[in-house]
Amino acid sequence: MSELREAAMNSKAWPFEEARRVLKRLNGKTPEKGYVLFQTGYGPSGLPHIGTFGEVARTTMVRRAFEALSDIPTKLICFSDDMDGFRKVPGNLPNQEMLAEDLNLPLTKVRDPFGTHEGFAQHNNAR
């Protein structure tokens, strides 16, 4: 066993604790599909912020810990929950009146207040 794997097996850091739980559920075996799928997502309802980063960072940390513990291949899917309803107009955006007209629409249907993309969700996903 490599030094890294041994350290990973004994680490008390939460990503390693979670990764060991995943590995235990798999009984240490590669799933039929040939990999372990890690998923994360975020809502593109505003400009990116630390919470958006955190959603992806936490899943990536557990995935990397899992890879240190095991030779089982992994994949990561990050999705944008752009069908969420547009519940509130963020105060830091231009075209407030236009955005207010789009309240309660799915984010994919909200117009881009910057005028650079097809819609608000597309604008935020591009950032």
DAZI-V697906 format. One line per field, one symbol per residue. ss: DSSP state (2 for helix, 1 for strand, 0 for the rest). psi: psi as a letter, one per 20 degrees, with the letter a starting at -180 (. if undefined). A space follows every 50 residues. Layout:
BEGIN
ss->???
psi->???
END
This chain:
BEGIN
ss->00222222220002222222222220000000000111111100000002 22222222222222222220000111111100001000000000022222 200001222000000000022222220
psi->prhggggghiqiqhhhgghhgghghikjqprhijrpppqrrrpliaqqah hgghghggghggghgghhhqjpqqqpppqpmjiqqnhqopijqrlggghh hjqiqqhiipqoiikirhrgggghhi.
END
